[in-house]
């Protein structure tokens, strides 16, 4: 039986990955900060699917959190067949008006912890000649986003990093995918303090279901794609804008759309 490790597994896309993979008979290692939510999900999935679910309560904003997770997994002598680096968050507002430590924590979670976990588990995958990794980026990774500047930059890193590794390691029998969803049912708006943005509160038009994002991601992984943009045609338009318009024009338009009142 295969094992998948999922960060940010207590809600949103991470939780949807856990539920879908449990249905597909994967054992799970679920990582998040909220122990109570993880334990609740653990009990549910073990009961419904008769799988093994290990819970690791870990704050990825702490330096070397990835190493701590890896060591705990190795203590149980578990090989991770599928690594899903899903944990991440954003922060909305003018850059210098936002808390600097929150921005630095975002870089730690969205980039540093992801790189650390990828390096540690990919090393084992290469030795075994098998393995799969999904790194969750975003359509925000395709262009700068004023008022979400650090977030978009971290997702651009994840996209570029993941595509590079896809090319490096495909000949070793390892699949690596950059997952780029658009707006999706999650706690992102709440954590980013983005809920007062027009259209974000009480309007589910254009908001994808996490379950659909997960199924699209796993389908793309099976096909050995380097990346997948999930959601409707609107997301496809967004990620291709820079092919047809100057970047300065695009970012100016986004600034007007995202500008705080």
N, C-alpha and C positions, 0 to 999 in steps of 0.2 A: 504494500500500500504506500502511495506517495505522500509526502509531507509538504505543506505550504506554510511559509511564514509570512504574516501580514502585519505591517505596522499601521497604526491608526485604525485598528480593527473594531473599535467599540461603537462606531457610528458611520453613517454615510456610505461612501464607496467601499471603504474597508470592511464594514459590516456586511455589505452586499457580497463582496468577494468571499467572506467566510461562509455565508449561507449557501452560495452557489457551489463552492468547492466541497463543502460538506455533502451536498447532494451528489456530487461526483465522486464520493468515497475517498476524499483526501483526509488524512490526519492534519490537524492544524496547530500552529503556534501563533497565538494572537497577542499582539503587543499594543499597549496604549497606556495612558496615565491613569485612567479611571478603573480601579480594581473592581468596584462593584458592578459596573457595566460589563466588564470582561467576564466576571464570574457568572453573571446572569446569562450571558450568551453562551458561555461554556456549557452550563447545565442544559440549556435548551438544545444545543447542537449534539451533545453526547447522547442525550435521551432520544432524540428524533432519528439520528443516523448511525448510532453505534460506532462512532469514531473516537479516536483519542484527541483531546484538545488540551494543549498546554497553554497556560496563561503567564505572561511576563508583564508585570507592571513596571514601566520604565518611561521616564521623561527624556525624550530625545533631544531636548534643548541643553542637556548636560553634556559637557565634553566627554568623549569616549563612551557615550551610551551604547553605541553600536558594538564596541568590543565587549561590554558587559553582557549584552544580549547573546553575542556569539559564544562566549565562554559558558553561559548557562545552557545553551543548546548543546554544546559539545560535552558538557558534563553528563548529559543523558544519551550521548552517542547517537545523535540524530543527524541524518543527512537531509538537508533541505533541498528538495527537488524544484520547488518554485518559490522564489523570493518576490514579494510584492511590497515595494517601497511606496506606500500610499500616504503616510503621515505628512502633514503639511498644513500651513495656515497662511492667511494674508492679513493686511492691515490697511485700512482706507483713510486717506487724508493727505494733506500737503506734507511732504517728506520731513521738513524741519519742525513741523508742528506735532509730529508723532513721537512717541517714546523711543529713544535710541535703543534701549536694551531690548525692547520688543522686536525692533528691526534686526538686531544682532541674533536674537533667539530664532527668528525666522530663517536667517541664513544657516544657522546651526541645524535646524530641523529639516528644512527643505533641501539643503545642499550637503552639509558636512556629514550628517548622520547617514544620509542616503549613499554618499560616496564610501563611507566607512563600511557600511553593511554590504554594499556591492562588492567591495574589494575582498572582504573576508570570505563571503560565501561563494563568490565567483572563483576564487582560488581553489576551493574544494571541487567546484563543478568542473573546472578544467582538468583537475587530476582524475576525476571520474569519467570525463568525456561525455557528460550529460548535465542538463539543468536548464532552468528557464528563469528569467527575471522580467518583471514588469515594473517600470519606474513611472510613477504618475506625474506627468507634466500637466499641461493645460493649453487651451487655445491662446491663453495669455502669453505663452512662450513664443508666439510668432510675431509679436510687435510690442513696443513699449506701451505701458499703460500709466499715464499721469494719474496721480492719487492712489495708485497701487504699484508704485515704481519698483520697490524692492521685491515684491511678490512676483511681478511679471519677469523681472530679471532672474530670479531664482528658477522660474519655470523654463526660461530660455536656456539656462545652464543644463537643466535636467534633459531637455529635448536634445541638445547638441551632444551631451555626454553619452546618452543612451544610444543614439544613432551611431556614434563612433564605436562604441563597444559592440554593437550589432555587427558591424563590419569586421572588427578585430577577431571576434570569437565564433562567428557562424561556422567556420571550418572545423571547429572543435566539437561540433554537435550541440552547441549551446544557443538557445533562442533568447534574444533580448528585445524588449518592446518598450517604446515610449508611448504611453497612453495620454492622449490630449483631449480631455472632455471640455465641453463648454459648461454653462451654468447647469448645475446638478443638485438634486435634493440633498442637502447636507447642512452642517452647522457653520459652513464657511461665512455666510453673511453676518451671522451673529458674532463670531470670533473676530472678523475683520471690521466690525462696527459699520457694516455696509447696508444695514437693513432699511435705512431711511432713503436710500437711493431710489429714484422713481422707477417703479416696475418691479422692485425686488421684494416688496412686502405685499402679501395678499394676492399676488399675481403669479400663477404657475405656468403661464404661456411661455413656451420656449425653455422651460426648466425640465431637464431630462430626469428620468427615474434612474436611481443608482443601479438597479438591477439590469436595466437595458445597457448602461455603460459597461458593466462587468461582462455581460454576455458578448458584446461587441469586442471587448478587449481580449477575451479568451479565444474567440474565433480568429482574430488577427494574429494572436500568438501561435495558434495551430498552423497558420499559413506562413509562419516565419517572417511576418512583416516587420519593418524597422520601426514604424509608427502607425498610429491610427487616430483619426479625429472622429470622435463620436458625436452624436446629435444630428440635428437636421441640416438642411441646405444652408441655413444661415451661418453655421459654424464653418462650413466649407468655404463660404464667401470670405469670412473674416480672415482665415489663415492664408488666403490667396490674394489679399488686397495689395500686398507689396509687389506683386508681379505686374500690377497694372497702374499703380499710382506711386508718386514719390513718397518716401517714408515721412518726410516733414509734413506733407499734406495729411497723411493718415493720422499722425500723432496729434496734430493740431485739431483734427476733427474729434478724436477721442477725448482730448482735453476738454472740449466744449461739452461733450456728452456726459463726462464723468465729473465735471466741475461741481464743487460744493456750493450750496446756496449761500 
